[in-house]
Amino acid sequence: MNEKQQSLLLESAARFPPPKGVKLSYGTAGFRADASLLESTVFRVGILAALRSLKTGSVIGLMITASHNKVADNGIKVADPSGGMLTQDWEPFSDAIANAPDPHSLLQLITEFVKKEEIGFEGRQLAEVLLGRDTRPSGEALLEAAKQGITSIIGAIGTDMGVVTTPQLHWMVRARNRGLEASESCYFHQLSTSFRCLMDLKPEEISKNGNDATLVVDGADGVGGEKLEQFKKMLTGLCIEVRNRGDGILNEGVGADYVQKEKVAPRSFGSADAGLRCASLDGDADRLVYFSVLSKKNNNIELVDGDKILSLFALFIKEQLSILNEGEGKKGNDSYQARLGVVQTAYANGASTDYLNEMGLEVVLTPTGVKYLHEKAAEFDIGIYFEANGHGTILFSEAFLCWLETSHKTLLSTSEGSAKQKAASRLLAVSQLINQAVGDALSGLLLVEVILKYMGWSIHRWNELYHDLPSRQLKVKVVDRTAVLTANAETVAVQPIGIQEAINAEIAKYPRGRCFIRPSGTEDVIRVYAEATSQDAADALASSVAKLVDQYLGFGSS
């Protein structure tokens, strides 16, 4: 790193002093805090993004959002060349530079990291970072800070993509690095074209049945509601009414996070909507849940969460694969036995996991966190992952897509209009409709709608796939959360010694009982999850295990 570059970094860093007494860490959601504390951090993440672009020789993304957090908060996260999350290897560096106390300390950290990573500044192509932000009032000033961070690396440029959903920005990064045009209009075109293709491939005998009523969507008063209001004009065959599209306060009594946790209808929905098919996006449109208002008397809802969305997607894809592979067992040469896998965390309701297992699907658990789910799903030919909160997507391997495209061409020339050709068309269209970079509420919503039409199902029929086991989550304050070590995707506590055996003894008291503990990633608490055949049993199991945690690790134990 030459003297000119060092001087530029010192000079620009001096304009963005870090707030006193604030320590931030880069988690699954990137950095998040009150927006007034983030200017310095966002500037420094701009530097990191430019360095990442130089290192990979690819376009990188920076999204300024705090997703489902309150409007006063904001955050920033990095999209890697694949459109996925920042590689975990760079997270310690992001923490270090965010918390460097002054420009000279920052420069030293950058210099050491550049040397370790062998990032060349001379003779490389320009670094480019795509920038996006949600609708928060603080977004514009933070975007400017990010730009200044990017341009403090000589030759790096920041391209402002404007106000976009988080999944749109991730999609754009993935598209650019595949040599495709990356704009909002291209995103809408790809989604609407593949949606139309899937709608045209509905079985004729059921296309007139099912629930053809309007879909009513809660836009969380965020960017997703605004974009869907624009986008719905391009969608033939689907009538959408968008509420909470920016006329209220972002995430306040609205949004997927609120609906999923509180299990009540969001603002602007009420007794008049009883029985309608409704959906809720979160603040930056990377989560989706469905619901139906139960009665004309109150705001209670029938919730259709991420586990049920996953089950619907798995059912549809498994059916298309079965059609495609029909009679192929003996041929060998032309058939491709695609490995379909479903990925969940221990927080997935046990009834959903049982249902997926009964379908004969390969179900794998990972530790909590999108990065673990996404990584595991990528190991399959088709990997589907979702969290109950409504964040998830479907990944298709390049090898499978290559085979599918070849097979589809052959089927078009030999048996156009056959069940197999249509199944291949549907799978190709799903791979285009779903956002393979990250969970995307808009693309997920369109896929749900097209599958419900294909099946001829109402939201109520969909929700009958299985019945959730009652569950309870508790938090227990402890002296040191790191005293708990887990294994088997956080389902077994291996430390402290003896606690798992004690938990097992409690679980054995309840029919279909299941319980696990895991340390929080952010505070000194241990989280307890329990489920059983009745709410009383789930509550009692959670309570007894919480007492065990307190005995082993609570303030009394020390």
Secondary structure, DSSP 8 states (H G I E B T S, - for coil): --HHHHHHHHHHHTTS---TT-----BTTBEEEEGGG-HHHHHHHHHHHHHHHHHHTS-EEEEE--TTS-TTEEEEEEE-TTSSB--GGGHHHHHHHHT-SSHHHHHHHHHHHHHHHT---SS---EEEEEEE-S-TTHHHHHHHHHHHHHTSTTEEEEEEEE--HHHHHHHHHHHTTT----HHHHHHHHHHHHHHHHHTS-GGGTTSS--S-EEEE-TTSHHHHHHHHHGGG-TT--EEEESSSSS-TTSS-SHHHHHHH-B--TT--GGGTT--EEEE-TTS--EEEEEE--SSS-BEEEE-HHHHHHHHHHHHHHHHHHHHTT-TTT-SS-----EEEEEETTS-HHHHHHHHHTT-EEEEE-SSHHHHHHHHTTSSEEEEE-TTS-EEEEE-HHHHHHHHHHHHHHHHHHTTSHHHHHHHHHHHHHHHS-SSS--HHHHHHHHHHHHHHHT--HHHHHTT-----EEEEEEE-S-GGG-EEETTTTEEEESTTHHHHHHHHHTTSTT-EEEEEE-SSSSEEEEEEE-SSHHHHHHHHHHHHHHHHHHHSTTT-
